[in-house]
Amino acid sequence: MLKLGFNFLVVVLLVLVVVFTWRTKRREKWERAGLCYSCGAVPHTIDKHGRICNDCVLTRKIQRGLAAFMALVAATIAAWMYWPF
């Protein structure tokens, strides 16, 4: 069983390396073309890291807010379940 878990971890890590390498190459191509580095559209705003469109800025704000909310809920549930009474 331990070997199966290790093999699964190795496969997941390899998939992540391939995906992040592909995303980096795609992002570099879009940056060279002067497009939004997140989605490839024509950018309307410029941030400190490069060009990014308004839709991607809004999407990132929403995603970060949702991630913070989910982390808060998970921490609350974990504290409720494991807090010694």
N, CA, C and O of each residue as an XYZ file, in Angstrom:
340
protein
N       0.822     -1.193      0.000
C       0.000      0.000      0.000
C       0.864      1.253      0.000
O       0.525      2.236     -0.658
N       1.975      1.231      0.727
C       2.855      2.389      0.778
C       3.463      2.683     -0.588
O       3.613      3.843     -0.972
N       3.816      1.616     -1.326
C       4.415      1.810     -2.640
C       3.402      2.418     -3.608
O       3.763      3.246     -4.444
N       2.132      2.010     -3.499
C       1.089      2.571     -4.349
C       0.937      4.072     -4.096
O       0.786      4.844     -5.043
N       0.974      4.490     -2.839
C       0.878      5.907     -2.506
C       2.069      6.695     -3.013
O       1.914      7.825     -3.475
N       3.261      6.110     -2.933
C       4.466      6.775     -3.424
C       4.409      6.928     -4.937
O       4.752      7.983     -5.470
N       3.976      5.877     -5.631
C       3.861      5.946     -7.091
C       2.837      6.997     -7.509
O       3.056      7.725     -8.478
N       1.729      7.080     -6.792
C       0.725      8.096     -7.081
C       1.304      9.494     -6.899
O       1.060     10.382     -7.715
N       2.067      9.689     -5.835
C       2.690     10.983     -5.578
C       3.668     11.353     -6.691
O       3.713     12.505     -7.122
N       4.442     10.390     -7.151
C       5.400     10.647     -8.227
C       4.665     11.031     -9.513
O       5.077     11.961    -10.206
N       3.588     10.326     -9.832
C       2.822     10.640    -11.041
C       2.207     12.032    -10.945
O       2.236     12.788    -11.916
N       1.658     12.376     -9.799
C       1.077     13.709     -9.615
C       2.145     14.789     -9.772
O       1.897     15.811    -10.412
N       3.310     14.580     -9.206
C       4.388     15.560     -9.334
C       4.844     15.711    -10.780
O       5.106     16.827    -11.229
N       4.942     14.617    -11.507
C       5.331     14.689    -12.920
C       4.292     15.439    -13.748
O       4.645     16.236    -14.617
N       3.022     15.186    -13.479
C       1.963     15.900    -14.194
C       2.042     17.395    -13.889
O       1.889     18.219    -14.791
N       2.277     17.749    -12.632
C       2.396     19.165    -12.271
C       3.578     19.832    -12.970
O       3.467     20.975    -13.414
N       4.698     19.138    -13.072
C       5.869     19.696    -13.760
C       5.539     19.946    -15.221
O       5.878     21.000    -15.760
N       4.879     18.990    -15.872
C       4.517     19.162    -17.283
C       3.553     20.327    -17.459
O       3.725     21.139    -18.368
N       2.547     20.420    -16.605
C       1.551     21.491    -16.729
C       2.191     22.857    -16.502
O       1.935     23.790    -17.264
N       3.012     22.990    -15.475
C       3.624     24.292    -15.201
C       4.631     24.680    -16.281
O       4.768     25.863    -16.593
N       5.332     23.715    -16.852
C       6.242     24.013    -17.955
C       5.464     24.503    -19.169
O       5.865     25.470    -19.817
N       4.368     23.849    -19.477
C       3.536     24.257    -20.604
C       2.974     25.657    -20.385
O       2.979     26.483    -21.298
N       2.486     25.925    -19.161
C       1.928     27.249    -18.873
C       2.987     28.345    -18.970
O       2.699     29.444    -19.443
N       4.198     28.054    -18.528
C       5.274     29.042    -18.601
C       5.621     29.364    -20.040
O       5.804     30.531    -20.386
N       5.715     28.349    -20.881
C       6.016     28.589    -22.296
C       4.898     29.380    -22.969
O       5.170     30.278    -23.766
N       3.654     29.059    -22.659
C       2.520     29.772    -23.231
C       2.532     31.225    -22.775
O       2.306     32.136    -23.571
N       2.796     31.434    -21.489
C       2.823     32.795    -20.947
C       3.933     33.611    -21.594
O       3.720     34.776    -21.929
N       5.108     33.027    -21.775
C       6.221     33.747    -22.401
C       5.889     34.136    -23.831
O       6.252     35.224    -24.278
N       5.201     33.255    -24.555
C       4.804     33.554    -25.931
C       3.837     34.731    -25.956
O       3.973     35.628    -26.789
N       2.866     34.737    -25.055
C       1.909     35.836    -24.995
C       2.586     37.142    -24.593
O       2.245     38.198    -25.124
N       3.543     37.088    -23.659
C       4.238     38.312    -23.235
C       5.056     38.894    -24.387
O       5.091     40.111    -24.567
N       5.713     38.034    -25.168
C       6.488     38.528    -26.316
C       5.583     39.193    -27.344
O       5.991     40.144    -28.010
N       4.346     38.694    -27.475
C       3.403     39.268    -28.435
C       2.701     40.508    -27.882
O       1.955     41.159    -28.613
N       2.921     40.853    -26.604
C       2.296     42.024    -26.003
C       0.867     41.784    -25.563
O       0.097     42.734    -25.417
N       0.497     40.521    -25.348
C      -0.856     40.187    -24.927
C      -0.913     39.988    -23.420
O       0.115     40.001    -22.743
N      -2.127     39.804    -22.898
C      -2.312     39.521    -21.478
C      -1.598     38.224    -21.142
O      -1.786     37.217    -21.825
N      -0.784     38.237    -20.101
C      -0.012     37.040    -19.777
C      -0.846     35.962    -19.120
O      -0.369     34.841    -18.946
N      -2.079     36.269    -18.751
C      -2.930     35.292    -18.090
C      -3.859     34.565    -19.062
O      -4.049     33.353    -18.955
N      -4.440     35.312    -20.017
C      -5.410     34.682    -20.916
C      -5.083     34.836    -22.397
O      -5.671     34.139    -23.225
N      -4.164     35.725    -22.752
C      -3.789     35.900    -24.151
C      -4.604     36.943    -24.893
O      -4.461     37.085    -26.108
N      -5.461     37.681    -24.184
C      -6.279     38.720    -24.830
C      -5.486     40.020    -24.923
O      -4.416     40.152    -24.329
N      -6.020     40.966    -25.669
C      -5.396     42.282    -25.753
C      -5.597     42.979    -24.416
O      -6.739     43.141    -23.987
N      -4.521     43.400    -23.737
C      -4.665     43.970    -22.392
C      -5.165     45.407    -22.408
O      -4.909     46.167    -23.342
N      -5.887     45.758    -21.347
C      -6.379     47.120    -21.187
C      -5.712     47.826    -20.010
O      -5.781     49.051    -19.898
N      -5.072     47.065    -19.138
C      -4.358     47.643    -18.000
C      -2.986     47.009    -17.919
O      -2.731     45.954    -18.499
N      -2.114     47.670    -17.194
C      -0.755     47.152    -16.992
C      -0.506     47.095    -15.496
O      -0.723     48.082    -14.792
N      -0.047     45.935    -14.998
C       0.292     45.825    -13.585
C       1.810     45.788    -13.439
O       2.534     45.934    -14.424
N       2.288     45.594    -12.222
C       3.728     45.654    -11.961
C       4.501     44.486    -12.562
O       5.722     44.572    -12.701
N       3.822     43.393    -12.921
C       4.505     42.226    -13.469
C       4.465     42.174    -14.986
O       5.221     41.411    -15.588
N       3.627     42.943    -15.608
C       3.485     42.911    -17.055
C       2.103     43.327    -17.462
O       1.430     44.055    -16.733
N       1.676     42.884    -18.595
C       0.358     43.265    -19.106
C      -0.681     42.246    -18.661
O      -0.450     41.038    -18.721
N      -1.829     42.750    -18.214
C      -2.937     41.891    -17.796
C      -4.247     42.610    -18.098
O      -4.336     43.827    -17.939
N      -5.266     41.865    -18.534
C      -6.540     42.490    -18.894
C      -7.432     42.645    -17.655
O      -7.209     42.006    -16.626
N      -8.432     43.495    -17.779
C      -9.327     43.789    -16.654
C     -10.066     42.552    -16.172
O     -10.254     42.370    -14.969
N     -10.489     41.696    -17.105
C     -11.213     40.488    -16.712
C     -10.344     39.575    -15.853
O     -10.836     38.989    -14.889
N      -9.073     39.445    -16.182
C      -8.183     38.586    -15.401
C      -7.926     39.170    -14.012
O      -7.808     38.428    -13.036
N      -7.839     40.497    -13.922
C      -7.659     41.140    -12.619
C      -8.866     40.849    -11.729
O      -8.706     40.487    -10.563
N     -10.060     41.005    -12.270
C     -11.278     40.750    -11.505
C     -11.382     39.273    -11.122
O     -11.749     38.947     -9.993
N     -11.062     38.383    -12.059
C     -11.112     36.945    -11.782
C     -10.159     36.579    -10.661
O     -10.509     35.784     -9.788
N      -8.974     37.138    -10.669
C      -7.998     36.843     -9.611
C      -8.479     37.333     -8.256
O      -8.294     36.649     -7.249
N      -9.089     38.503     -8.218
C      -9.611     39.013     -6.947
C     -10.693     38.084     -6.402
O     -10.721     37.785     -5.209
N     -11.586     37.630     -7.289
C     -12.651     36.725     -6.866
C     -12.071     35.395     -6.386
O     -12.488     34.879     -5.349
N     -11.113     34.836     -7.130
C     -10.509     33.563     -6.747
C      -9.798     33.658     -5.407
O      -9.910     32.750     -4.583
N      -9.078     34.731     -5.181
C      -8.370     34.888     -3.902
C      -9.352     35.067     -2.750
O      -9.124     34.551     -1.656
N     -10.428     35.784     -2.983
C     -11.455     35.939     -1.945
C     -12.114     34.610     -1.603
O     -12.327     34.305     -0.430
N     -12.440     33.816     -2.624
C     -13.036     32.506     -2.393
C     -12.061     31.571     -1.682
O     -12.462     30.812     -0.800
N     -10.792     31.622     -2.057
C      -9.794     30.771     -1.403
C      -9.647     31.148      0.069
O      -9.533     30.266      0.921
N      -9.649     32.433      0.378
C      -9.556     32.868      1.765
C     -10.780     32.422      2.555
O     -10.654     31.978      3.697
N     -11.963     32.537      1.953
C     -13.189     32.105      2.624
C     -13.176     30.596      2.875
O     -13.541     30.147      3.962
N     -12.758     29.810      1.879
C     -12.709     28.350      2.047
C     -11.685     27.957      3.108
O     -11.918     27.021      3.873
N     -10.553     28.662      3.163
C      -9.553     28.374      4.191
C     -10.107     28.678      5.582
O      -9.855     27.933      6.529
N     -10.856     29.765      5.703
C     -11.469     30.113      6.975
C     -12.497     29.065      7.398
O     -12.547     28.677      8.565
N     -13.307     28.614      6.462
C     -14.299     27.573      6.767
C     -13.611     26.280      7.162
O     -14.011     25.640      8.134
N     -12.577     25.882      6.420
C     -11.851     24.654      6.746
C     -11.194     24.738      8.118
O     -11.208     23.767      8.875
N     -10.620     25.891      8.439
C      -9.991     26.064      9.751
C     -11.039     26.022     10.863
O     -10.788     25.458     11.928
N     -12.195     26.606     10.628
C     -13.270     26.574     11.615
C     -13.770     25.158     11.847
O     -13.971     24.752     12.991
N     -13.972     24.403     10.773
C     -14.421     23.017     10.903
C     -13.372     22.171     11.603
O     -13.708     21.355     12.462
N     -12.109     22.354     11.249
C     -11.035     21.592     11.889
C     -10.950     21.916     13.379
O     -10.773     21.018     14.202
N     -11.075     23.183     13.723
C     -11.021     23.571     15.131
C     -12.222     23.002     15.903
O     -12.078     22.558     17.042
N     -13.391     23.019     15.283
C     -14.584     22.494     15.913
C     -14.485     20.973     16.129
O     -14.912     20.459     17.163
N     -13.922     20.263     15.145
C     -13.832     18.807     15.238
C     -12.734     18.348     16.200
O     -12.908     17.364     16.919
N     -11.616     19.054     16.213
C     -10.459     18.576     16.978
C     -10.184     19.334     18.256
O      -9.232     19.004     18.964
N     -10.975     20.329     18.577
C     -10.754     21.089     19.820
C     -11.172     20.236     21.006
O     -12.294     19.733     21.044
N     -10.284     20.072     21.967
C     -10.641     19.223     23.123
C     -11.651     19.942     24.028
O     -11.429     21.076     24.452
N     -12.741     19.268     24.304
C     -13.780     19.834     25.187
C     -13.692     19.222     26.547
O     -14.478     19.565     27.431
